[in-house]
Amino acid sequence: MQHGPLKVVICGRWKHCSKVIHRPGVCYCTVLSVVRKMSEAKVHVSVEQRIIIKFLMKEGCKPLEICSRLKRQYGEKTLSNVSVCKWSSAFKKERETMENEPHECRPRTSLTGENSDRVDALIRVKRRITVRRLSGILNINDGSVKKIIKQHLQYSKVCARWILHLLTDKHKSARLKVAQSLLSRYEQEGFFF
C-alpha cells in the first residue's frame, strides 16, 4: 500500500513491516501512518517534513542524512539544508510544536483607505505625476504608493499617464460619447480641427 511521502506497508506489527529504517525489530508504521493521514488532510509540505525531521532526530540521524532522505522523497519541495539543521537543533532542544511561532508584525500604516483616496485625487488632478512625487507629497515610501496605484486603485501607466486598468461600463460609455463628439467636430470643421 503506498501513501504519503514514504512507501510502507502499514500493518501495526513490526514483524510484518516491509520497511525497517535503521534497527530491526522497530516498527515505524505508527509514525508513517500519522504522516500519511496528515498528507491526506492537506497539511503543508514544510510541516510534514518537520514531523519527519523530529522523528528521525529522535532516532539519532544526523541532519545531513535527514536532508538527503527528504530530498529523495520530496524532490524540489524539500526544505533547505539550513532549515533542516535549524529544525533538527530545535527538536534536539526539546521543541514540541511543528508550526512557526506566532509573532507580532508591524501594522500597515501607509496602505489605508485615506491614503488611497489621496493618491486617487492627486492622480486625477495631474495625470502625469510620478510615483516619487506622490510619495514626497504623501510622506510614504515609493513601494506603498506603487501598491496603492496598481493593486488598490487598479491604474496602469499608458503613455506617461495613469489610467484605470479595468474600465467600468460607465467609463466605456463616457469614452464612446467623447469619441463620437470629437468625430462629429472633425467632420464639421475638417482639417482645422
C-alpha positions as CSV (number, residue, x, y, z in Angstrom):
1,M,0.0,0.0,0.0
2,Q,1.5,3.4,-1.0
3,H,0.6,6.5,1.0
4,G,2.1,9.9,1.5
5,P,5.8,10.7,1.0
6,L,7.1,7.3,2.3
7,K,6.2,3.9,0.9
8,V,5.4,1.4,3.5
9,V,3.0,-1.4,4.3
10,I,1.1,-0.3,7.3
11,C,0.5,-3.3,9.4
12,G,0.7,-2.3,13.1
13,R,3.2,-5.2,13.9
14,W,6.9,-4.8,13.5
15,K,7.5,-8.4,12.2
16,H,5.4,-7.7,9.1
17,C,6.6,-4.2,8.4
18,S,8.2,-4.0,4.9
19,K,10.5,-1.1,5.6
20,V,12.6,-1.1,8.8
21,I,14.7,2.0,8.5
22,H,17.6,1.6,11.0
23,R,17.1,-1.1,13.6
24,P,15.4,-4.4,13.1
25,G,12.6,-5.0,15.5
26,V,11.4,-1.4,15.5
27,C,8.1,-0.8,13.7
28,Y,7.7,2.6,12.0
29,C,4.1,2.0,11.0
30,T,2.6,4.3,13.6
31,V,4.7,7.3,12.6
32,L,4.3,6.7,8.9
33,S,0.5,6.3,9.3
34,V,0.4,9.7,11.1
35,V,2.4,11.2,8.2
36,R,0.0,9.5,5.7
37,K,-3.0,10.9,7.5
38,M,-1.5,14.3,7.6
39,S,-0.8,14.2,3.8
40,E,-4.4,13.2,3.2
41,A,-5.5,16.1,5.4
42,K,-3.6,18.6,3.2
43,V,-1.0,19.6,5.8
44,H,1.6,22.0,4.4
45,V,4.6,20.2,3.0
46,S,7.0,22.0,5.3
47,V,5.1,21.0,8.4
48,E,5.0,17.4,7.1
49,Q,8.8,17.5,6.7
50,R,9.3,18.9,10.2
51,I,7.4,15.9,11.6
52,I,9.8,13.6,9.7
53,I,12.8,15.6,10.9
54,K,11.6,15.3,14.5
55,F,11.1,11.6,14.2
56,L,14.5,11.0,12.6
57,M,16.2,13.2,15.2
58,K,14.8,11.1,17.9
59,E,16.1,8.0,16.1
60,G,19.6,9.6,16.1
61,C,20.0,10.5,12.5
62,K,22.4,13.4,11.5
63,P,20.9,16.5,9.9
64,L,22.7,15.8,6.6
65,E,21.4,12.3,6.4
66,I,17.9,13.6,7.2
67,C,18.2,16.2,4.4
68,S,19.3,13.6,1.8
69,R,16.4,11.4,2.8
70,L,14.0,14.2,2.5
71,K,15.4,15.1,-0.9
72,R,14.8,11.6,-2.1
73,Q,11.1,11.7,-1.1
74,Y,10.2,15.4,-1.8
75,G,12.5,16.4,-4.6
76,E,12.3,20.1,-5.3
77,K,9.9,20.8,-2.4
78,T,12.5,19.8,0.2
79,L,13.4,22.2,2.9
80,S,16.9,23.7,2.6
81,N,19.9,22.2,4.4
82,V,20.0,25.3,6.7
83,S,16.3,24.8,7.6
84,V,16.8,21.1,8.3
85,C,19.7,21.9,10.6
86,K,17.8,24.6,12.3
87,W,14.7,22.4,12.9
88,S,17.0,19.5,14.0
89,S,18.7,21.6,16.6
90,A,15.3,22.9,17.8
91,F,13.9,19.4,18.2
92,K,17.1,18.3,19.9
93,K,16.4,21.1,22.5
94,E,13.0,19.5,23.2
95,R,10.8,21.7,21.0
96,E,7.4,20.2,20.6
97,T,5.5,22.3,18.0
98,M,6.0,21.9,14.3
99,E,4.5,25.3,13.3
100,N,6.3,28.6,13.2
101,E,6.0,30.6,16.4
102,P,3.4,33.4,16.2
103,H,4.9,36.9,16.1
104,E,3.6,40.4,16.1
105,C,4.1,42.1,12.8
106,R,4.2,45.8,12.4
107,P,0.8,47.2,11.4
108,R,0.5,48.6,7.9
109,T,0.1,52.4,8.3
110,S,0.6,53.5,4.8
111,L,-1.9,51.3,3.0
112,T,-5.0,52.9,4.3
113,G,-8.2,54.0,2.6
114,E,-7.4,57.6,3.3
115,N,-4.0,57.4,1.5
116,S,-5.7,55.5,-1.3
117,D,-8.2,58.3,-1.7
118,R,-5.5,61.0,-1.6
119,V,-3.4,59.2,-4.2
120,D,-6.5,58.9,-6.4
121,A,-7.3,62.6,-6.0
122,L,-3.7,63.6,-6.8
123,I,-3.6,61.4,-9.9
124,R,-7.0,62.8,-11.2
125,V,-5.7,66.4,-10.8
126,K,-2.4,65.7,-12.6
127,R,-2.3,62.6,-14.7
128,R,1.5,62.9,-15.4
129,I,2.5,62.9,-11.7
130,T,5.3,60.5,-10.8
131,V,5.4,57.9,-8.0
132,R,8.3,59.7,-6.4
133,R,6.4,63.0,-6.4
134,L,3.3,61.2,-4.9
135,S,5.4,59.6,-2.2
136,G,7.0,63.0,-1.4
137,I,3.6,64.7,-1.1
138,L,2.0,62.0,1.0
139,N,5.2,61.2,3.0
140,I,5.0,57.5,2.4
141,N,7.5,55.2,0.6
142,D,7.6,54.5,-3.1
143,G,6.6,50.8,-2.7
144,S,3.5,51.6,-0.8
145,V,2.5,54.2,-3.4
146,K,3.0,51.7,-6.2
147,K,1.0,49.1,-4.4
148,I,-1.9,51.6,-3.9
149,I,-1.8,52.6,-7.5
150,K,-1.5,49.1,-9.0
151,Q,-3.5,46.9,-6.6
152,H,-6.0,49.2,-4.8
153,L,-6.8,51.7,-7.5
154,Q,-6.0,49.4,-10.4
155,Y,-4.4,52.0,-12.5
156,S,-1.8,51.2,-15.2
157,K,0.6,53.6,-16.9
158,V,0.0,54.2,-20.6
159,C,1.9,56.9,-22.4
160,A,3.1,58.5,-19.2
161,R,-0.4,58.9,-17.8
162,W,-2.2,56.9,-15.2
163,I,-5.5,55.5,-16.4
164,L,-7.9,52.9,-15.0
165,H,-6.7,49.4,-15.7
166,L,-10.2,47.9,-15.9
167,L,-12.9,50.3,-17.3
168,T,-16.4,50.1,-16.0
169,D,-19.4,50.3,-18.2
170,K,-19.9,54.0,-17.1
171,H,-16.3,54.8,-18.2
172,K,-16.8,52.9,-21.5
173,S,-19.9,54.8,-22.4
174,A,-18.3,58.2,-21.4
175,R,-15.4,57.3,-23.7
176,L,-17.7,56.5,-26.6
177,K,-19.6,59.8,-26.2
178,V,-16.4,61.8,-26.2
179,A,-15.0,59.9,-29.2
180,Q,-18.3,60.4,-31.1
181,S,-18.4,64.1,-30.3
182,L,-14.8,64.5,-31.5
183,L,-15.5,62.6,-34.7
184,S,-18.6,64.9,-35.4
185,R,-16.5,68.0,-34.7
186,Y,-13.8,66.7,-37.1
187,E,-16.4,66.1,-39.8
188,Q,-17.8,69.6,-39.4
189,E,-14.6,71.6,-39.0
190,G,-12.4,69.4,-41.3
191,F,-8.7,69.9,-41.4
192,F,-8.6,72.8,-39.0
193,F,-10.0,70.8,-36.1
